[in-house]
Amino acid sequence: MFACGWGGNQFTPLLLMYRRLGGYSTLSVDAFLGAYVVGLVPGLLLARPVSDRRGRRPVLVTGAVASAVASLVLCLVLQP
C-alpha cells in the first residue's frame, strides 16, 4: 500500500519537472494530470465496493500489480 501511495503521489510534483526539463508543453503536462485524475477518481470509487465483495487482499494485489505496470509504462513513455 505504501508503494502504491508513494507512486501515485510522486507523479504530480514531477509534472513541473517534465515541463521544465523534459521539454513537454503545458498542454501535454495538463493532459498527463487529466489522465491521472480520470484514472484515480473512478479507481477510488470502485475499489471499495469491489473489495467488499471480493475481499481486501485480491483488490490490493491487483492494485499493486496495476501500479507497477503503470509505473513501468510511465518510465518508458515519458522520456524526452
Secondary structure as GFF3:
##gff-version 3
##sequence-region A 1 80
A	DSSP	alpha_helix	2	20	.	.	.	ID=ss1
A	DSSP	alpha_helix	26	54	.	.	.	ID=ss2
A	DSSP	alpha_helix	56	77	.	.	.	ID=ss3
###
